């Protein structure tokens, strides 16, 4: 409950930091299989895509598409999550 407002605050001036916070929340949800948070994680992925479109230099961070592919590979067995993701995109 603290990281989401922090990411929103950082978003304008520090988009890479906001992206890192959102990705950490997404990964926590998927790593811990918190199915009750899947809807929030999907919204966070959408926020990540929006933020990523504004970043010109990712430096050492993977681009959004690469990040999603890594998540899909690591969490391939979470078919309910990915079917919701596919329906949303």
PyMOL Python script that loads the backbone (N, CA, C, O; Angstrom):
from pymol import cmd

cmd.read_pdbstr("""\
ATOM      1  N   UNK A   1       0.813  -1.204   0.000  1.00  0.00           N
ATOM      2  CA  UNK A   1       0.000   0.000   0.000  1.00  0.00           C
ATOM      3  C   UNK A   1       0.851   1.261   0.000  1.00  0.00           C
ATOM      4  O   UNK A   1       0.337   2.349  -0.258  1.00  0.00           O
ATOM      5  N   UNK A   2       2.137   1.134   0.283  1.00  0.00           N
ATOM      6  CA  UNK A   2       3.021   2.302   0.236  1.00  0.00           C
ATOM      7  C   UNK A   2       3.697   2.472  -1.120  1.00  0.00           C
ATOM      8  O   UNK A   2       3.979   3.592  -1.547  1.00  0.00           O
ATOM      9  N   UNK A   3       3.952   1.361  -1.787  1.00  0.00           N
ATOM     10  CA  UNK A   3       4.710   1.438  -3.034  1.00  0.00           C
ATOM     11  C   UNK A   3       3.913   2.045  -4.183  1.00  0.00           C
ATOM     12  O   UNK A   3       4.477   2.775  -4.998  1.00  0.00           O
ATOM     13  N   UNK A   4       2.641   1.766  -4.264  1.00  0.00           N
ATOM     14  CA  UNK A   4       1.834   2.323  -5.362  1.00  0.00           C
ATOM     15  C   UNK A   4       1.804   3.851  -5.330  1.00  0.00           C
ATOM     16  O   UNK A   4       2.028   4.477  -6.365  1.00  0.00           O
ATOM     17  N   UNK A   5       1.534   4.478  -4.173  1.00  0.00           N
ATOM     18  CA  UNK A   5       1.596   5.948  -4.152  1.00  0.00           C
ATOM     19  C   UNK A   5       3.005   6.479  -4.415  1.00  0.00           C
ATOM     20  O   UNK A   5       3.172   7.533  -5.028  1.00  0.00           O
ATOM     21  N   UNK A   6       4.008   5.753  -3.954  1.00  0.00           N
ATOM     22  CA  UNK A   6       5.391   6.176  -4.213  1.00  0.00           C
ATOM     23  C   UNK A   6       5.687   6.148  -5.703  1.00  0.00           C
ATOM     24  O   UNK A   6       6.294   7.077  -6.235  1.00  0.00           O
ATOM     25  N   UNK A   7       5.262   5.090  -6.378  1.00  0.00           N
ATOM     26  CA  UNK A   7       5.474   4.989  -7.827  1.00  0.00           C
ATOM     27  C   UNK A   7       4.768   6.129  -8.553  1.00  0.00           C
ATOM     28  O   UNK A   7       5.315   6.705  -9.493  1.00  0.00           O
ATOM     29  N   UNK A   8       3.565   6.449  -8.120  1.00  0.00           N
ATOM     30  CA  UNK A   8       2.814   7.537  -8.752  1.00  0.00           C
ATOM     31  C   UNK A   8       3.524   8.875  -8.545  1.00  0.00           C
ATOM     32  O   UNK A   8       3.564   9.706  -9.452  1.00  0.00           O
ATOM     33  N   UNK A   9       4.076   9.078  -7.364  1.00  0.00           N
ATOM     34  CA  UNK A   9       4.799  10.316  -7.069  1.00  0.00           C
ATOM     35  C   UNK A   9       6.069  10.430  -7.912  1.00  0.00           C
ATOM     36  O   UNK A   9       6.403  11.509  -8.401  1.00  0.00           O
ATOM     37  N   UNK A  10       6.763   9.325  -8.077  1.00  0.00           N
ATOM     38  CA  UNK A  10       8.023   9.320  -8.827  1.00  0.00           C
ATOM     39  C   UNK A  10       7.827   9.392 -10.340  1.00  0.00           C
ATOM     40  O   UNK A  10       8.739   9.772 -11.076  1.00  0.00           O
ATOM     41  N   UNK A  11       6.671   9.036 -10.781  1.00  0.00           N
ATOM     42  CA  UNK A  11       6.407   8.827 -12.206  1.00  0.00           C
ATOM     43  C   UNK A  11       6.822   9.989 -13.113  1.00  0.00           C
ATOM     44  O   UNK A  11       7.418   9.755 -14.164  1.00  0.00           O
ATOM     45  N   UNK A  12       6.529  11.196 -12.743  1.00  0.00           N
ATOM     46  CA  UNK A  12       6.793  12.345 -13.612  1.00  0.00           C
ATOM     47  C   UNK A  12       8.280  12.665 -13.692  1.00  0.00           C
ATOM     48  O   UNK A  12       8.825  12.823 -14.784  1.00  0.00           O
ATOM     49  N   UNK A  13       8.925  12.760 -12.562  1.00  0.00           N
ATOM     50  CA  UNK A  13      10.336  13.179 -12.556  1.00  0.00           C
ATOM     51  C   UNK A  13      11.308  12.015 -12.667  1.00  0.00           C
ATOM     52  O   UNK A  13      12.414  12.178 -13.182  1.00  0.00           O
ATOM     53  N   UNK A  14      10.908  10.845 -12.191  1.00  0.00           N
ATOM     54  CA  UNK A  14      11.805   9.686 -12.154  1.00  0.00           C
ATOM     55  C   UNK A  14      11.079   8.440 -12.690  1.00  0.00           C
ATOM     56  O   UNK A  14      10.799   7.511 -11.934  1.00  0.00           O
ATOM     57  N   UNK A  15      10.782   8.427 -13.976  1.00  0.00           N
ATOM     58  CA  UNK A  15       9.996   7.317 -14.527  1.00  0.00           C
ATOM     59  C   UNK A  15      10.665   5.952 -14.379  1.00  0.00           C
ATOM     60  O   UNK A  15       9.980   4.946 -14.192  1.00  0.00           O
ATOM     61  N   UNK A  16      11.985   5.909 -14.459  1.00  0.00           N
ATOM     62  CA  UNK A  16      12.662   4.612 -14.296  1.00  0.00           C
ATOM     63  C   UNK A  16      12.470   4.068 -12.881  1.00  0.00           C
ATOM     64  O   UNK A  16      12.270   2.867 -12.700  1.00  0.00           O
ATOM     65  N   UNK A  17      12.528   4.937 -11.889  1.00  0.00           N
ATOM     66  CA  UNK A  17      12.303   4.514 -10.507  1.00  0.00           C
ATOM     67  C   UNK A  17      10.864   4.034 -10.321  1.00  0.00           C
ATOM     68  O   UNK A  17      10.623   3.030  -9.651  1.00  0.00           O
ATOM     69  N   UNK A  18       9.915   4.751 -10.911  1.00  0.00           N
ATOM     70  CA  UNK A  18       8.512   4.336 -10.834  1.00  0.00           C
ATOM     71  C   UNK A  18       8.332   2.973 -11.489  1.00  0.00           C
ATOM     72  O   UNK A  18       7.618   2.114 -10.972  1.00  0.00           O
ATOM     73  N   UNK A  19       8.981   2.785 -12.622  1.00  0.00           N
ATOM     74  CA  UNK A  19       8.903   1.508 -13.329  1.00  0.00           C
ATOM     75  C   UNK A  19       9.452   0.376 -12.460  1.00  0.00           C
ATOM     76  O   UNK A  19       8.859  -0.702 -12.400  1.00  0.00           O
ATOM     77  N   UNK A  20      10.564   0.609 -11.796  1.00  0.00           N
ATOM     78  CA  UNK A  20      11.148  -0.400 -10.920  1.00  0.00           C
ATOM     79  C   UNK A  20      10.213  -0.770  -9.765  1.00  0.00           C
ATOM     80  O   UNK A  20      10.078  -1.945  -9.422  1.00  0.00           O
ATOM     81  N   UNK A  21       9.578   0.226  -9.176  1.00  0.00           N
ATOM     82  CA  UNK A  21       8.636  -0.051  -8.086  1.00  0.00           C
ATOM     83  C   UNK A  21       7.448  -0.868  -8.576  1.00  0.00           C
ATOM     84  O   UNK A  21       7.048  -1.838  -7.933  1.00  0.00           O
ATOM     85  N   UNK A  22       6.892  -0.479  -9.701  1.00  0.00           N
ATOM     86  CA  UNK A  22       5.747  -1.216 -10.247  1.00  0.00           C
ATOM     87  C   UNK A  22       6.142  -2.653 -10.580  1.00  0.00           C
ATOM     88  O   UNK A  22       5.402  -3.591 -10.284  1.00  0.00           O
ATOM     89  N   UNK A  23       7.299  -2.817 -11.190  1.00  0.00           N
ATOM     90  CA  UNK A  23       7.762  -4.169 -11.525  1.00  0.00           C
ATOM     91  C   UNK A  23       7.981  -5.006 -10.267  1.00  0.00           C
ATOM     92  O   UNK A  23       7.694  -6.203 -10.263  1.00  0.00           O
ATOM     93  N   UNK A  24       8.480  -4.396  -9.215  1.00  0.00           N
ATOM     94  CA  UNK A  24       8.670  -5.124  -7.956  1.00  0.00           C
ATOM     95  C   UNK A  24       7.331  -5.597  -7.392  1.00  0.00           C
ATOM     96  O   UNK A  24       7.229  -6.708  -6.871  1.00  0.00           O
ATOM     97  N   UNK A  25       6.310  -4.753  -7.498  1.00  0.00           N
ATOM     98  CA  UNK A  25       4.985  -5.142  -7.011  1.00  0.00           C
ATOM     99  C   UNK A  25       4.392  -6.266  -7.858  1.00  0.00           C
ATOM    100  O   UNK A  25       3.770  -7.185  -7.325  1.00  0.00           O
ATOM    101  N   UNK A  26       4.583  -6.194  -9.164  1.00  0.00           N
ATOM    102  CA  UNK A  26       4.092  -7.234 -10.061  1.00  0.00           C
ATOM    103  C   UNK A  26       4.776  -8.558  -9.743  1.00  0.00           C
ATOM    104  O   UNK A  26       4.122  -9.596  -9.629  1.00  0.00           O
ATOM    105  N   UNK A  27       6.085  -8.511  -9.602  1.00  0.00           N
ATOM    106  CA  UNK A  27       6.831  -9.735  -9.334  1.00  0.00           C
ATOM    107  C   UNK A  27       6.476 -10.330  -7.979  1.00  0.00           C
ATOM    108  O   UNK A  27       6.405 -11.551  -7.844  1.00  0.00           O
ATOM    109  N   UNK A  28       6.253  -9.494  -6.979  1.00  0.00           N
ATOM    110  CA  UNK A  28       5.822 -10.004  -5.680  1.00  0.00           C
ATOM    111  C   UNK A  28       4.501 -10.754  -5.821  1.00  0.00           C
ATOM    112  O   UNK A  28       4.339 -11.857  -5.300  1.00  0.00           O
ATOM    113  N   UNK A  29       3.569 -10.143  -6.527  1.00  0.00           N
ATOM    114  CA  UNK A  29       2.256 -10.764  -6.720  1.00  0.00           C
ATOM    115  C   UNK A  29       2.383 -12.124  -7.401  1.00  0.00           C
ATOM    116  O   UNK A  29       1.779 -13.103  -6.963  1.00  0.00           O
ATOM    117  N   UNK A  30       3.167 -12.180  -8.469  1.00  0.00           N
ATOM    118  CA  UNK A  30       3.297 -13.433  -9.206  1.00  0.00           C
ATOM    119  C   UNK A  30       4.164 -14.448  -8.469  1.00  0.00           C
ATOM    120  O   UNK A  30       3.834 -15.634  -8.441  1.00  0.00           O
ATOM    121  N   UNK A  31       5.256 -14.004  -7.879  1.00  0.00           N
ATOM    122  CA  UNK A  31       6.131 -14.926  -7.139  1.00  0.00           C
ATOM    123  C   UNK A  31       5.401 -15.571  -5.969  1.00  0.00           C
ATOM    124  O   UNK A  31       5.571 -16.761  -5.705  1.00  0.00           O
ATOM    125  N   UNK A  32       4.597 -14.792  -5.277  1.00  0.00           N
ATOM    126  CA  UNK A  32       3.873 -15.287  -4.108  1.00  0.00           C
ATOM    127  C   UNK A  32       2.523 -15.900  -4.476  1.00  0.00           C
ATOM    128  O   UNK A  32       1.789 -16.365  -3.604  1.00  0.00           O
ATOM    129  N   UNK A  33       2.198 -15.900  -5.770  1.00  0.00           N
ATOM    130  CA  UNK A  33       0.920 -16.436  -6.263  1.00  0.00           C
ATOM    131  C   UNK A  33      -0.264 -15.827  -5.503  1.00  0.00           C
ATOM    132  O   UNK A  33      -1.172 -16.539  -5.074  1.00  0.00           O
ATOM    133  N   UNK A  34      -0.239 -14.520  -5.346  1.00  0.00           N
ATOM    134  CA  UNK A  34      -1.322 -13.795  -4.672  1.00  0.00           C
ATOM    135  C   UNK A  34      -2.453 -13.551  -5.671  1.00  0.00           C
ATOM    136  O   UNK A  34      -2.575 -12.458  -6.223  1.00  0.00           O
ATOM    137  N   UNK A  35      -3.255 -14.549  -5.893  1.00  0.00           N
ATOM    138  CA  UNK A  35      -4.303 -14.463  -6.903  1.00  0.00           C
ATOM    139  C   UNK A  35      -5.278 -13.308  -6.638  1.00  0.00           C
ATOM    140  O   UNK A  35      -5.861 -12.757  -7.571  1.00  0.00           O
ATOM    141  N   UNK A  36      -5.446 -12.954  -5.383  1.00  0.00           N
ATOM    142  CA  UNK A  36      -6.353 -11.840  -5.072  1.00  0.00           C
ATOM    143  C   UNK A  36      -5.803 -10.509  -5.579  1.00  0.00           C
ATOM    144  O   UNK A  36      -6.549  -9.536  -5.684  1.00  0.00           O
ATOM    145  N   UNK A  37      -4.515 -10.452  -5.892  1.00  0.00           N
ATOM    146  CA  UNK A  37      -3.882  -9.223  -6.380  1.00  0.00           C
ATOM    147  C   UNK A  37      -3.643  -9.238  -7.890  1.00  0.00           C
ATOM    148  O   UNK A  37      -3.052  -8.303  -8.431  1.00  0.00           O
ATOM    149  N   UNK A  38      -4.092 -10.281  -8.569  1.00  0.00           N
ATOM    150  CA  UNK A  38      -3.838 -10.363 -10.009  1.00  0.00           C
ATOM    151  C   UNK A  38      -4.426  -9.185 -10.768  1.00  0.00           C
ATOM    152  O   UNK A  38      -3.793  -8.672 -11.691  1.00  0.00           O
ATOM    153  N   UNK A  39      -5.599  -8.754 -10.406  1.00  0.00           N
ATOM    154  CA  UNK A  39      -6.215  -7.613 -11.085  1.00  0.00           C
ATOM    155  C   UNK A  39      -5.374  -6.358 -10.934  1.00  0.00           C
ATOM    156  O   UNK A  39      -5.198  -5.601 -11.889  1.00  0.00           O
ATOM    157  N   UNK A  40      -4.855  -6.139  -9.734  1.00  0.00           N
ATOM    158  CA  UNK A  40      -3.988  -4.983  -9.493  1.00  0.00           C
ATOM    159  C   UNK A  40      -2.697  -5.108 -10.288  1.00  0.00           C
ATOM    160  O   UNK A  40      -2.206  -4.121 -10.836  1.00  0.00           O
ATOM    161  N   UNK A  41      -2.143  -6.316 -10.354  1.00  0.00           N
ATOM    162  CA  UNK A  41      -0.909  -6.535 -11.119  1.00  0.00           C
ATOM    163  C   UNK A  41      -1.137  -6.241 -12.601  1.00  0.00           C
ATOM    164  O   UNK A  41      -0.254  -5.702 -13.268  1.00  0.00           O
ATOM    165  N   UNK A  42      -2.297  -6.586 -13.111  1.00  0.00           N
ATOM    166  CA  UNK A  42      -2.601  -6.290 -14.519  1.00  0.00           C
ATOM    167  C   UNK A  42      -2.665  -4.783 -14.751  1.00  0.00           C
ATOM    168  O   UNK A  42      -2.198  -4.288 -15.778  1.00  0.00           O
ATOM    169  N   UNK A  43      -3.238  -4.062 -13.805  1.00  0.00           N
ATOM    170  CA  UNK A  43      -3.255  -2.593 -13.913  1.00  0.00           C
ATOM    171  C   UNK A  43      -1.845  -2.035 -13.835  1.00  0.00           C
ATOM    172  O   UNK A  43      -1.514  -1.077 -14.533  1.00  0.00           O
ATOM    173  N   UNK A  44      -1.021  -2.623 -12.998  1.00  0.00           N
ATOM    174  CA  UNK A  44       0.366  -2.176 -12.870  1.00  0.00           C
ATOM    175  C   UNK A  44       1.148  -2.450 -14.152  1.00  0.00           C
ATOM    176  O   UNK A  44       1.997  -1.648 -14.540  1.00  0.00           O
ATOM    177  N   UNK A  45       0.872  -3.563 -14.807  1.00  0.00           N
ATOM    178  CA  UNK A  45       1.523  -3.843 -16.089  1.00  0.00           C
ATOM    179  C   UNK A  45       1.126  -2.783 -17.117  1.00  0.00           C
ATOM    180  O   UNK A  45       1.963  -2.320 -17.892  1.00  0.00           O
ATOM    181  N   UNK A  46      -0.140  -2.405 -17.119  1.00  0.00           N
ATOM    182  CA  UNK A  46      -0.593  -1.360 -18.042  1.00  0.00           C
ATOM    183  C   UNK A  46       0.105  -0.038 -17.723  1.00  0.00           C
ATOM    184  O   UNK A  46       0.501   0.692 -18.631  1.00  0.00           O
ATOM    185  N   UNK A  47       0.254   0.269 -16.434  1.00  0.00           N
ATOM    186  CA  UNK A  47       0.984   1.479 -16.040  1.00  0.00           C
ATOM    187  C   UNK A  47       2.435   1.402 -16.499  1.00  0.00           C
ATOM    188  O   UNK A  47       2.994   2.390 -16.974  1.00  0.00           O
ATOM    189  N   UNK A  48       3.044   0.224 -16.356  1.00  0.00           N
ATOM    190  CA  UNK A  48       4.426   0.039 -16.802  1.00  0.00           C
ATOM    191  C   UNK A  48       4.554   0.307 -18.302  1.00  0.00           C
ATOM    192  O   UNK A  48       5.502   0.958 -18.740  1.00  0.00           O
ATOM    193  N   UNK A  49       3.615  -0.187 -19.072  1.00  0.00           N
ATOM    194  CA  UNK A  49       3.657   0.029 -20.520  1.00  0.00           C
ATOM    195  C   UNK A  49       3.580   1.517 -20.846  1.00  0.00           C
ATOM    196  O   UNK A  49       4.286   2.008 -21.727  1.00  0.00           O
ATOM    197  N   UNK A  50       2.727   2.217 -20.137  1.00  0.00           N
ATOM    198  CA  UNK A  50       2.576   3.659 -20.361  1.00  0.00           C
ATOM    199  C   UNK A  50       3.855   4.410 -19.976  1.00  0.00           C
ATOM    200  O   UNK A  50       4.323   5.276 -20.715  1.00  0.00           O
ATOM    201  N   UNK A  51       4.405   4.072 -18.828  1.00  0.00           N
ATOM    202  CA  UNK A  51       5.643   4.717 -18.382  1.00  0.00           C
ATOM    203  C   UNK A  51       6.784   4.383 -19.337  1.00  0.00           C
ATOM    204  O   UNK A  51       7.571   5.258 -19.699  1.00  0.00           O
ATOM    205  N   UNK A  52       6.871   3.133 -19.740  1.00  0.00           N
ATOM    206  CA  UNK A  52       7.951   2.703 -20.636  1.00  0.00           C
ATOM    207  C   UNK A  52       7.919   3.456 -21.954  1.00  0.00           C
ATOM    208  O   UNK A  52       8.964   3.717 -22.550  1.00  0.00           O
ATOM    209  N   UNK A  53       6.727   3.805 -22.410  1.00  0.00           N
ATOM    210  CA  UNK A  53       6.628   4.536 -23.675  1.00  0.00           C
ATOM    211  C   UNK A  53       7.215   5.935 -23.570  1.00  0.00           C
ATOM    212  O   UNK A  53       7.522   6.560 -24.585  1.00  0.00           O
ATOM    213  N   UNK A  54       7.370   6.425 -22.353  1.00  0.00           N
ATOM    214  CA  UNK A  54       7.915   7.766 -22.132  1.00  0.00           C
ATOM    215  C   UNK A  54       9.422   7.750 -21.867  1.00  0.00           C
ATOM    216  O   UNK A  54      10.057   8.804 -21.859  1.00  0.00           O
ATOM    217  N   UNK A  55       9.993   6.575 -21.652  1.00  0.00           N
ATOM    218  CA  UNK A  55      11.415   6.471 -21.325  1.00  0.00           C
ATOM    219  C   UNK A  55      12.209   6.327 -22.617  1.00  0.00           C
ATOM    220  O   UNK A  55      11.907   5.481 -23.458  1.00  0.00           O
ATOM    221  N   UNK A  56      13.217   7.159 -22.756  1.00  0.00           N
ATOM    222  CA  UNK A  56      14.058   7.078 -23.954  1.00  0.00           C
ATOM    223  C   UNK A  56      15.329   6.280 -23.711  1.00  0.00           C
ATOM    224  O   UNK A  56      15.871   5.683 -24.641  1.00  0.00           O
ATOM    225  N   UNK A  57      15.808   6.261 -22.479  1.00  0.00           N
ATOM    226  CA  UNK A  57      17.040   5.537 -22.166  1.00  0.00           C
ATOM    227  C   UNK A  57      16.771   4.572 -21.018  1.00  0.00           C
ATOM    228  O   UNK A  57      16.667   4.985 -19.862  1.00  0.00           O
ATOM    229  N   UNK A  58      16.659   3.297 -21.338  1.00  0.00           N
ATOM    230  CA  UNK A  58      16.377   2.284 -20.330  1.00  0.00           C
ATOM    231  C   UNK A  58      17.632   1.882 -19.556  1.00  0.00           C
ATOM    232  O   UNK A  58      17.544   1.238 -18.511  1.00  0.00           O
ATOM    233  N   UNK A  59      18.793   2.265 -20.073  1.00  0.00           N
ATOM    234  CA  UNK A  59      20.084   1.888 -19.490  1.00  0.00           C
ATOM    235  C   UNK A  59      20.114   0.380 -19.276  1.00  0.00           C
ATOM    236  O   UNK A  59      20.061  -0.377 -20.246  1.00  0.00           O
ATOM    237  N   UNK A  60      20.196  -0.065 -18.045  1.00  0.00           N
ATOM    238  CA  UNK A  60      20.317  -1.505 -17.771  1.00  0.00           C
ATOM    239  C   UNK A  60      18.971  -2.202 -17.553  1.00  0.00           C
ATOM    240  O   UNK A  60      18.934  -3.407 -17.305  1.00  0.00           O
ATOM    241  N   UNK A  61      17.886  -1.467 -17.643  1.00  0.00           N
ATOM    242  CA  UNK A  61      16.568  -2.072 -17.472  1.00  0.00           C
ATOM    243  C   UNK A  61      16.097  -2.714 -18.776  1.00  0.00           C
ATOM    244  O   UNK A  61      16.311  -2.159 -19.854  1.00  0.00           O
ATOM    245  N   UNK A  62      15.461  -3.874 -18.682  1.00  0.00           N
ATOM    246  CA  UNK A  62      14.881  -4.430 -19.905  1.00  0.00           C
ATOM    247  C   UNK A  62      13.704  -3.575 -20.387  1.00  0.00           C
ATOM    248  O   UNK A  62      12.949  -3.026 -19.584  1.00  0.00           O
ATOM    249  N   UNK A  63      13.566  -3.475 -21.682  1.00  0.00           N
ATOM    250  CA  UNK A  63      12.418  -2.773 -22.264  1.00  0.00           C
ATOM    251  C   UNK A  63      11.142  -3.509 -21.860  1.00  0.00           C
ATOM    252  O   UNK A  63      11.187  -4.672 -21.458  1.00  0.00           O
ATOM    253  N   UNK A  64      10.020  -2.829 -21.967  1.00  0.00           N
ATOM    254  CA  UNK A  64       8.753  -3.392 -21.484  1.00  0.00           C
ATOM    255  C   UNK A  64       8.435  -4.742 -22.134  1.00  0.00           C
ATOM    256  O   UNK A  64       8.066  -5.694 -21.445  1.00  0.00           O
ATOM    257  N   UNK A  65       8.576  -4.819 -23.423  1.00  0.00           N
ATOM    258  CA  UNK A  65       8.246  -6.061 -24.129  1.00  0.00           C
ATOM    259  C   UNK A  65       9.125  -7.222 -23.654  1.00  0.00           C
ATOM    260  O   UNK A  65       8.647  -8.343 -23.483  1.00  0.00           O
ATOM    261  N   UNK A  66      10.407  -6.941 -23.446  1.00  0.00           N
ATOM    262  CA  UNK A  66      11.328  -7.965 -22.952  1.00  0.00           C
ATOM    263  C   UNK A  66      10.977  -8.373 -21.523  1.00  0.00           C
ATOM    264  O   UNK A  66      11.055  -9.548 -21.164  1.00  0.00           O
ATOM    265  N   UNK A  67      10.598  -7.408 -20.731  1.00  0.00           N
ATOM    266  CA  UNK A  67      10.202  -7.684 -19.356  1.00  0.00           C
ATOM    267  C   UNK A  67       8.981  -8.605 -19.327  1.00  0.00           C
ATOM    268  O   UNK A  67       8.947  -9.572 -18.565  1.00  0.00           O
ATOM    269  N   UNK A  68       7.992  -8.305 -20.148  1.00  0.00           N
ATOM    270  CA  UNK A  68       6.782  -9.134 -20.196  1.00  0.00           C
ATOM    271  C   UNK A  68       7.134 -10.553 -20.646  1.00  0.00           C
ATOM    272  O   UNK A  68       6.624 -11.523 -20.084  1.00  0.00           O
ATOM    273  N   UNK A  69       7.984 -10.678 -21.635  1.00  0.00           N
ATOM    274  CA  UNK A  69       8.393 -12.012 -22.097  1.00  0.00           C
ATOM    275  C   UNK A  69       9.085 -12.794 -20.984  1.00  0.00           C
ATOM    276  O   UNK A  69       8.855 -13.995 -20.836  1.00  0.00           O
ATOM    277  N   UNK A  70       9.922 -12.131 -20.208  1.00  0.00           N
ATOM    278  CA  UNK A  70      10.586 -12.794 -19.073  1.00  0.00           C
ATOM    279  C   UNK A  70       9.563 -13.234 -18.032  1.00  0.00           C
ATOM    280  O   UNK A  70       9.646 -14.336 -17.489  1.00  0.00           O
ATOM    281  N   UNK A  71       8.601 -12.362 -17.761  1.00  0.00           N
ATOM    282  CA  UNK A  71       7.546 -12.732 -16.811  1.00  0.00           C
ATOM    283  C   UNK A  71       6.757 -13.935 -17.314  1.00  0.00           C
ATOM    284  O   UNK A  71       6.466 -14.858 -16.554  1.00  0.00           O
ATOM    285  N   UNK A  72       6.415 -13.917 -18.591  1.00  0.00           N
ATOM    286  CA  UNK A  72       5.659 -15.038 -19.163  1.00  0.00           C
ATOM    287  C   UNK A  72       6.442 -16.336 -19.057  1.00  0.00           C
ATOM    288  O   UNK A  72       5.866 -17.393 -18.797  1.00  0.00           O
ATOM    289  N   UNK A  73       7.732 -16.262 -19.253  1.00  0.00           N
ATOM    290  CA  UNK A  73       8.571 -17.455 -19.157  1.00  0.00           C
ATOM    291  C   UNK A  73       8.652 -17.945 -17.703  1.00  0.00           C
ATOM    292  O   UNK A  73       8.491 -19.135 -17.433  1.00  0.00           O
ATOM    293  N   UNK A  74       8.902 -17.019 -16.775  1.00  0.00           N
ATOM    294  CA  UNK A  74       9.041 -17.383 -15.359  1.00  0.00           C
ATOM    295  C   UNK A  74       7.737 -17.858 -14.736  1.00  0.00           C
ATOM    296  O   UNK A  74       7.747 -18.690 -13.829  1.00  0.00           O
ATOM    297  N   UNK A  75       6.630 -17.341 -15.213  1.00  0.00           N
ATOM    298  CA  UNK A  75       5.329 -17.642 -14.607  1.00  0.00           C
ATOM    299  C   UNK A  75       4.373 -18.254 -15.631  1.00  0.00           C
ATOM    300  O   UNK A  75       3.180 -17.950 -15.654  1.00  0.00           O
ATOM    301  N   UNK A  76       4.917 -19.108 -16.459  1.00  0.00           N
ATOM    302  CA  UNK A  76       4.135 -19.712 -17.546  1.00  0.00           C
ATOM    303  C   UNK A  76       2.949 -20.521 -17.031  1.00  0.00           C
ATOM    304  O   UNK A  76       1.946 -20.652 -17.732  1.00  0.00           O
ATOM    305  N   UNK A  77       3.046 -21.058 -15.836  1.00  0.00           N
ATOM    306  CA  UNK A  77       1.979 -21.915 -15.312  1.00  0.00           C
ATOM    307  C   UNK A  77       0.794 -21.128 -14.751  1.00  0.00           C
ATOM    308  O   UNK A  77      -0.219 -21.724 -14.385  1.00  0.00           O
ATOM    309  N   UNK A  78       0.901 -19.839 -14.681  1.00  0.00           N
ATOM    310  CA  UNK A  78      -0.197 -19.015 -14.155  1.00  0.00           C
ATOM    311  C   UNK A  78      -1.123 -18.625 -15.314  1.00  0.00           C
ATOM    312  O   UNK A  78      -1.234 -17.459 -15.693  1.00  0.00           O
ATOM    313  N   UNK A  79      -1.773 -19.642 -15.850  1.00  0.00           N
ATOM    314  CA  UNK A  79      -2.581 -19.468 -17.058  1.00  0.00           C
ATOM    315  C   UNK A  79      -3.748 -18.506 -16.853  1.00  0.00           C
ATOM    316  O   UNK A  79      -4.110 -17.774 -17.774  1.00  0.00           O
ATOM    317  N   UNK A  80      -4.334 -18.498 -15.672  1.00  0.00           N
ATOM    318  CA  UNK A  80      -5.437 -17.574 -15.407  1.00  0.00           C
ATOM    319  C   UNK A  80      -4.992 -16.126 -15.498  1.00  0.00           C
ATOM    320  O   UNK A  80      -5.700 -15.278 -16.041  1.00  0.00           O
ATOM    321  N   UNK A  81      -3.820 -15.856 -14.963  1.00  0.00           N
ATOM    322  CA  UNK A  81      -3.281 -14.498 -15.030  1.00  0.00           C
ATOM    323  C   UNK A  81      -3.024 -14.104 -16.470  1.00  0.00           C
ATOM    324  O   UNK A  81      -3.410 -13.018 -16.902  1.00  0.00           O
ATOM    325  N   UNK A  82      -2.367 -14.993 -17.220  1.00  0.00           N
ATOM    326  CA  UNK A  82      -2.002 -14.646 -18.598  1.00  0.00           C
ATOM    327  C   UNK A  82      -3.208 -14.587 -19.526  1.00  0.00           C
ATOM    328  O   UNK A  82      -3.203 -13.827 -20.494  1.00  0.00           O
ATOM    329  N   UNK A  83      -4.226 -15.368 -19.250  1.00  0.00           N
ATOM    330  CA  UNK A  83      -5.428 -15.242 -20.084  1.00  0.00           C
ATOM    331  C   UNK A  83      -6.113 -13.902 -19.812  1.00  0.00           C
ATOM    332  O   UNK A  83      -6.659 -13.291 -20.730  1.00  0.00           O
ATOM    333  N   UNK A  84      -6.089 -13.447 -18.576  1.00  0.00           N
ATOM    334  CA  UNK A  84      -6.628 -12.113 -18.261  1.00  0.00           C
ATOM    335  C   UNK A  84      -5.774 -11.038 -18.913  1.00  0.00           C
ATOM    336  O   UNK A  84      -6.303 -10.050 -19.422  1.00  0.00           O
ATOM    337  N   UNK A  85      -4.473 -11.219 -18.904  1.00  0.00           N
ATOM    338  CA  UNK A  85      -3.564 -10.269 -19.551  1.00  0.00           C
ATOM    339  C   UNK A  85      -3.854 -10.198 -21.039  1.00  0.00           C
ATOM    340  O   UNK A  85      -3.956  -9.109 -21.604  1.00  0.00           O
ATOM    341  N   UNK A  86      -3.986 -11.352 -21.674  1.00  0.00           N
ATOM    342  CA  UNK A  86      -4.257 -11.397 -23.114  1.00  0.00           C
ATOM    343  C   UNK A  86      -5.593 -10.739 -23.441  1.00  0.00           C
ATOM    344  O   UNK A  86      -5.720 -10.066 -24.464  1.00  0.00           O
ATOM    345  N   UNK A  87      -6.584 -10.928 -22.582  1.00  0.00           N
ATOM    346  CA  UNK A  87      -7.898 -10.314 -22.811  1.00  0.00           C
ATOM    347  C   UNK A  87      -7.830  -8.796 -22.679  1.00  0.00           C
ATOM    348  O   UNK A  87      -8.608  -8.071 -23.299  1.00  0.00           O
ATOM    349  N   UNK A  88      -6.894  -8.329 -21.868  1.00  0.00           N
ATOM    350  CA  UNK A  88      -6.764  -6.898 -21.619  1.00  0.00           C
ATOM    351  C   UNK A  88      -5.976  -6.190 -22.732  1.00  0.00           C
ATOM    352  O   UNK A  88      -6.191  -5.006 -22.991  1.00  0.00           O
ATOM    353  N   UNK A  89      -5.065  -6.918 -23.384  1.00  0.00           N
ATOM    354  CA  UNK A  89      -4.218  -6.275 -24.394  1.00  0.00           C
ATOM    355  C   UNK A  89      -4.795  -6.394 -25.778  1.00  0.00           C
ATOM    356  O   UNK A  89      -4.202  -5.904 -26.739  1.00  0.00           O
TER     357      UNK A  89
END
""", "prot")
cmd.dss("prot")
cmd.show_as("cartoon", "prot")
cmd.util.cbc("prot")
cmd.orient("prot")
